[in-house]
Amino acid sequence: MAKILTVESDHRLQRTIGRALLMQGHEVHQVGHGSAALRIAAERRFDVAVVSDELGGHNVLQQMRALQPACMRILISAPPSMLPAMDAVNRGEISGVVPRPFSVMTMLEAIEGSLETRRRMLEVARVQQAAARIEETAMLEECFTNDHIQVALQPVLSSGSRQLVGFEALLRSDHTVLSGPLAILRAAEQHDRINAVADIVFRRVQQWLTVLPESVSLFINLHPDELSEPARLADRLAPFADQASRVVLEITERSRLQSIYGWEESLQRATDMGFSIAVDDLGSGYSSLSVLADLQPKYIKMDMSIVRGVNASSRKRRMVNMLCRFAEATGSKLIAEGVETPEEAKALTEAGTHLMQGYLFGRPSQNIMEIQRHISAG
């Protein structure tokens, strides 16, 4: 059964077409105006749309294409408009044309032909997606086995003294296709390999901890999926138990924590082991103040959308000041991410921000000598 939308001003013809389609087992929706067709198309999915050119059919079908790319689009056209209509078919704007006048059989054949074309297109797309999935899985395995996944460090400084407090460990990839953190994470999410990525990241972090002074903290991002397996997360953290006091686990505020089963137990295990918690991207996501209170983070990291241009916005400065007071009231420290200019740094310091990081103080780096320079300067 297909879902078919017909748009025709001739009510008698509309009823005739509708009865014929219903007899063939299709679900039919019929309207008499192009605007009504677009309203219903915004709410329901259709396999085929049939629109009369007397009702602005070409324009309606173009908008249908934007709303529902997989819907086949048939234009009912009178002979004077047939040439432009065929040009539209050649450009892919519409799927087919039924010339007026037409018989019901002609219309049914056109609709059935469009449905068959749609079935073939969906099958081709399915095969292509399956092939792409296999290829992406292979590329992800290349990243795991050929050391393409690395960690870069970006310094975190005290706002007042500009003393080095720690580094944030940031995911990096030098794979030719999965060449950035978002590409790696997206592929890992698609193929249920987030834990494999996390295992590599923590191994890389463990290597960095042997290089960094004991006075320097290391911030590590946790993917939301890691919080759904408390025992596995605890096993991953176990090798760091003797250095837990200098490891901060960052949880993004975008992750909708309350919808993740097991997150409370995961974080309880982590804090019981001595690890600190940071809430990342505050101001970009979904967490309420009650969730922040439940987490009791040691650090709260402002999203860079608040930081950007803070020196030129009194509203943003008031927001930063409010977040500073909230952090102090809950025993946390506020970190400003994405600081790029001296003016932003000055405004953030004056507003009471405790810590800062961003390109102004150093870009993420995997170079040991550059990391050592930050340590020496701090």
Steps between C-alpha positions, in 0.01 A plus 500: 500500500629842402409840645385726219413869502288636214439871436229567241233772476258282299317329786337238277836401351651508846239256632544268202877484544460454875261205463730330250803539731305376802392192304868424440562513875671838523453760772374819333496860620320748275506881515383771263772763548879510478533678835295227667727238341811663645345523845415132507840410350668677791326261739473167312729293281389408147634261238346683202354849454284579195437873444312684224683782322179701531578523872859614462608139474863557399563738790316275746701197392828692532408580859394139551846396384654708779255366759514135393791416266399131480145578386439447127344808340258483204372809321165503317565734208299638209664483152621866492707432813636161401839621373592690820369203700727254316794734554418488872505119484843508334629729774367266767258755641202271439481124444248480218225670300144392422358698206148638529247366406577153634322180590498354847701206365768739373522659844521163676776388265694822565468456877596132486799585281611764751462253787712244317766766435488593867542137605807467277647825631450393862661163430799668337526735799479204740781316318713815492444563872593142582819532295582834663444348843741215424758746368462727803539204734825407325629858528416507869694178551794661317490782754513250784776278363727760336521757781303766315321603821703732718452753778602867490536716812376858543609702806259618770622809690407690811322823402680727744858372509497327157663203671464160333239290681460212257434380147189380323555177306333536160430219253688523170530281189741505207303249292458619140118475511400484866727796551352683796345432841143547378553254213646242736225543757222490242636179349553345844143587599364351177688173550476470880875548550505793743658283767780402261574868439486572873746218575751652258450852636563384857815314393627818335411701811687252717810564288464876543463470877850350520635817333304770683596625849287369786377855567333513154146370455370327190143548377356204307170507310256215559258407225141466630496132393782429745273599788249226414742222605614570859710185539681551170573863581636401840729244334623768261575736786666238723856547357476870595391440857834607651483827301127562528551830681651656187249358249179691425220327308307738274133436425338709232184686593360406157472133594155496667641319801165412651411288195814284536436190707777444753655848493459557874671173590780570250577839648465374855759231430731757342476744791538218752829417326614861549439645152363853464210592271470792259185603318594605146322736257280663764254724319466290184284209606233363729623474858305674771652647815361199688710265283808713569421474868473120470833478317681724747772575243836636604513696174235663282608584145312775319413440138703718265181657365487694829873577495513625142489882500430518875700824519250672268182366665380618840238224495767231461713656774203492737442137407863414569485680834184308593663167406805592708281560804318173439831313471631651822173422681531133398874470564589489129738691278379664178707441185459715188566303179586643160676819616661654194574867573663696786180705523292189564751379759494835681119513508478141625754564774317813613170308503651247739583201278740268681671319210534546124606311191505582131718589204620814679694278741580206275356275232457125554834331439653154491853639496682411822735799472209742468330338798821536698514871411153549647612316813816711532309824442240398757 
